[in-house]
Amino acid sequence: MTIVPVALGARSYDIRIEAGLLARAGEILAPFSRGRTMAIVSDENVRPHLAMLQASMEKAGIASEAIILPPGEATKSWAQLEALTDRLLDLGIERGDHVIALGGGVIGDLVGFATSILKRGCGFIQIPTTLLAQVDSSVGGKTAINSRAGKNLIGAFHQPAMVLIDPQVLDTLGARELRAGYAEVVKYGLIDDPEFFAWCERNGAALLAGDPAAREYAIARSVTAKARIVAEDERETTGKRALLNLGHTFGHALEAETGFSDKLLHGEGVAAGMALAFGFSVAQGLCPAADADRVAAHLRDTGLPHDLASAGIAAGGETLVAHMLHDKKMDAGTLPFLLARGIGQSYLDKTVSLNDVAAFLDRQQVPA
């Protein structure tokens, strides 16, 4: 088992990574049960993993109650938050209890936010079942739901008590979802680890094809990078943690344009967003064109969107920038952007003109 600590003082916790971990999760969860029934929140797509988890918990003497929610980004809503908190209250959840989030990023985000406000805060445990959740959203304590104004605008920082990652559950994940999660793996190389990006170029195809060693290595390296950044800047106050948003400002605008639907998955938006961030950096004279070309080529070669056309976006720059105005990182009317001086050299720029961004996006559109 690989154990990656997230060092946050009294809120510290471990990320445990091991193939086959789900089948014996009960023995690890036992200290959190307090002899009480533990609630497991999941969705319709995760039922086989739920059955394995509940069997493991039963073997360890832990009673459980499953709450099954609809799959998809629409579940991160006020309506589902209300339904979930009401159900947890009906189950008699106490402040000292831990709710288990078994699923992808949607389930993790929703359960994390629900437990942050339930009885002014109770515990939760992340058991992510998608690659995107395993390498990114399950770690770091960002929890949220979406609103009409945009993505993840209603939420709280609420750290899990533990993260359990079983790479074997990815064997049941669809190819598109797997690719979407892989975009977040690539992100860690582009932020500040050019050697890891080169590893992705050599091994990304094997990871996507199911190579267990490649998957476990990528997951461990990704969460180690995220744990380090989160420990340095838990609440994104110094700018260090903002680096984890590489590709997200552009990507969230693309997601908003598609109505946060399955027309463009979050990881797909991030992939296109990273390519756009590098392209804009080239346009600003910050980044070598060869580096931006490498990024776009690797995303294309792994089946990910790498520009507006491959993301299915026909909107003009002004429309996309209007979506960005709802970004939660807006500060005194200014929107910071994650740009790059090269692969592994990302940085936060607070001087970007949105007019320049709109003009750049207009130039990226392929004429009809």
N, C-alpha and C positions, 0 to 999 in steps of 0.2 A: 504493500500500500504506500502511495505517495501522500504525505501530509504537508500541506502548505498552510502556515499560520498567517492570519490577518491580525496584525499587531495594533490594537486600538484600546489599550489599557483595559478598563473594566468591561469593554464591549468586544474584547478579542475573541476570536473563534478559529476553528480549523476547517480547512477544506480537505476532505479525504477522497482520494482518487484510486479506484481499483476495479479492474474487470471482475464482474460477478458480485459486486458489492451489494446490489439490491437484494439478492437472495439471502443475505445474512445481515440486513440492515437492522433487524429487530434487536439483536444483541447490542448494537451501538446506540439504538434509541432508548433502550431500557432505562438508563439513568434519568431520562427526561420525562418518563411517563408518570412518575409519582403514584403508581398504582391506580391511575385513572384512565378512562377511555380517551384515546387520542384521536382528534379529528384529522382526516386526510382530505385535502381539497385537490381535485383533479378535474380532467375533462374527458369527454367521450372518446377521444383518440388514445387515451393512455390506459384503458381498461386492462390490457394484459399485464402491464407493469404494476398496476394497482393490485391485481390479484396476487402477484408475486410478493409485493410489499406486505400486504395483509397476512399472507401465509407466514412470512418471516416474523412478523410481529406476534402473531398468534403462538408460534413456536417459542417465542421469548416471553410469553405470558402477558402480552400487551393487548388489551381490547382496543378496537378501532371502529370509527364511524366514518364512512366515505360520503363526501359531498361532491356530486358530479355536475360540472358546469358545461355550458356549450363551448365548443372550441372556437378560436378565432379572435382577432383584435377587438371585435365589437364587445367582447366580454369585459374589457377594461372600461367599464361604464358606471355611472351613478346607480343605475338600476341593479346591476349585478353586485355592486358593492353593498347596497342596501339588503339585497336578498341574502348575500353571504353573511353579513354581520348578524342579521336576524336569525339565520340558521345556527350560527355559532352560539348565539345567546340562548337559543332554544336547547342546545346541547349542554348548557351550563358551563361554558368555558370560563375558567378563572384566570386572574392576572398571572398566576404562577404556571399556567399550562403552556404547552407548545403545540402550535398547529403546524401540520406538515403540508408543504406545498409540493405536490408531485406533478410536474408537467413542464411546459416550456416557459418562455418569458412572460406570457400573458398571465398564467397562473401565479408565477412567482411574484410579479408586480402587484397583482390584485390582492393576494394573500398577505404580502408584506405590508401593504397599505392598510388593509382591514385590521391586521393585528397591531399596527401602530396606533390605531384609534380605539380599538375595542377595550373598554374598561381602562382607558388612558394608557394602554400599552401592555400587550402580553407577548409571549415568545413565539417564534416560528423557526422552522427548519426547512432548508431548501434541498429538494431532491430533483435536480433538473433532468429532463429527459430529451432535450434537443441540444444540438451542438452549440447553438447561439446562447442558450441559457447556461450551458456548462462552462463556456469560456468567458462569458460576459455578465449577463443580467442577474445571475444568481449570487454574484459576489459584489460586495460593496455597499449594500443597504439602500440603494435608490429604489423607492417603491412609488407607484403612481397609477392613476387611471387617466383616460383621455377625456377631453371635453370638446364641445363644438368649436372652440377656438384653436385647438391643436392637440398635439400628442404629449402625454405625460405632464400636463400642466397642473394637475391636482395630485399632490403626493407628499411624501415625507421621507426623511432619512431614517431608516429603521433596520439595524443590522440583524441578520439571522443568528441563531445560536450555533449553527453548524451547517455545512454544505456537504452533502454526500453525492459523489459523482461516479457513476458506473458507465464507462464507455461502451459496454456491451449493449446498452439500451438503444444506441444509435443504429443497431442492425435493423430495427423496425422503422426507422425514420425514412420518409420519402426523399428521393434524390434532390428535389427542389429545396426542401427544408434544410437538407444537409449542406447544400451549396450556400444557402443564405447564411447559415451559421459560420461557414468557412470564411465569409467576408470579415467577420469579427476577429478571426485568427490572423488573417493577413494584416489587419489594422495594427496589431501589436508590433509587427516588424516595421511598419511604416512610421510608427510614432518615434521610436528611438532605438530600434534593434535591426540594423540592416542585415546582420548575419542571419537573423531569423527569417527575414523576408526572402533571402537567398535560399534558405532551407525550404520555405514554402514553394518557391519556384521549382525546386528539385523534387519535392515530396507531396505537393498538393494533390496531384492526380491520384497517387497511391492512397492518401488519406480518404479522398472522396470515394475511391473504389472499395474501401473497407479494410485497409491494412491496419490491424489492431495496434501495432507498435507505433505507427505514425500518428494514429489518433490519440493514443495515451500521451505521447511526447508533446503533441501540439496543445492538448488540454492543459497539461502540467505547466508548460512554458507560458501559456497565455494567462492562467490564473496566478502564477507567480508574479508576472509583470503587473497584473491588475492589483494584487494584494499589496505590492510595494507602493504603487501610486496612491492607493486608497489610504494606506497607513500614513503617508506623507501629507495627504490633503483630503480628509474624510468628507468634508462638506463643500468642497470646491471653492475654498476661500482664497487660496494662494495662486490659483491658476494652474497648478500642477495637474490636478485631476481633470481639468478641462481638456487635457490632451487626449483623454479617452473618448472625446466626442469627435475625433477626426472623421470627416465624412458625414457627420450627423446633421449639421446645419443645412447643407445642400440636400442630404437624404430625406430629412423630415419634410422639407418643402415638396419634394417629389411624392412622398407618401401622402401629404395633404392634398396634392393635386389629384391623386387617385382615390381620395376618400378613405384613406387608411384601410384599404380593402386588400383582398388577396390578388388584386391586379399587380401589386408590387409589395412583396414581403419586406419586413423591416431590414433584414440583412441585404436584400437586393437594393434597397434604397441607399444603404450605407456603402455598398460596393460602388454604385454609380456616383454617390456623393464623394467618395475618396478620389475617384478618377477626376471628378470635376474640381475638387480642391487642388489636386496637383496641376490640372490644366490651368486653373486660374492663377496658381502660383507662377507657372511659366509665363502667362500673359502679363504678370506684374514684374517680370524680370527677376524673380526670386529663385527659381528652380531650373536646373538643366532640363531641356526638352527630352533628353534621353531617359531621364528618370521617370518622367510622366509617361513616356511611351512604355517603359517596362511595367509600370503599374497597370496601365490599361491593357497591355498584352496578357499579363497574368490573369487578370479578371476575365478577359474574353476567353482565354484558353481553358479556364475552369468553369465556363458556362454562366458567368455572372454578368449583369449589366455593367457596361464600362463607359456609357455616354447616355445622353438624353434619348436617342433613338432606341437603343437596346433596352432602356427602362420603360419604353412605351409612352414617353412624355412629349406632347406636341405644344404645350403652353409656352408662351413667350416669357422673356426675362422679367418683365414688370409683374406678371401674374405670379411667378414663382417667388420673387422677392416679397410680394405682399404676404405670402404664407410665412416667410421668415420673420416678419414683424411680430408674429405671435410666439416666437421662440422664447423659451424660459430663460435664456441667457442674456436677453436684452438688459442693458444697464445704462440708465440715464439717456435713453434714446439711441444708444450705440449697440450694435450687435458684433461681439467678438467672433472672429473666424479662425478656425484651425487651418493654417497654411503650412507650406513645406519649403525648405531650402534644398531638399533632396530626400532620397529614401533614408528613413531613420533620423530625419532632422525636422520634425514637425514643431511648430511653435504657435502661440496664441497671438493674434494680431488684432488690436483694438482700433485700428485706424482705417479699416477697409470702407470704401465708399460703396453704398448699396447701388448707386447709379452705375458704378464700374461693374458690379456683380451682374446687374440686369443686362448691361451691354454685352458682357462676356457670354451670358446664357443665350442671348439672342444669336450670337455668332455660332453657338454650338448646334443650333437647329439646322437640320438638313432641309433645304428648300423642297417644297412639294412638287 
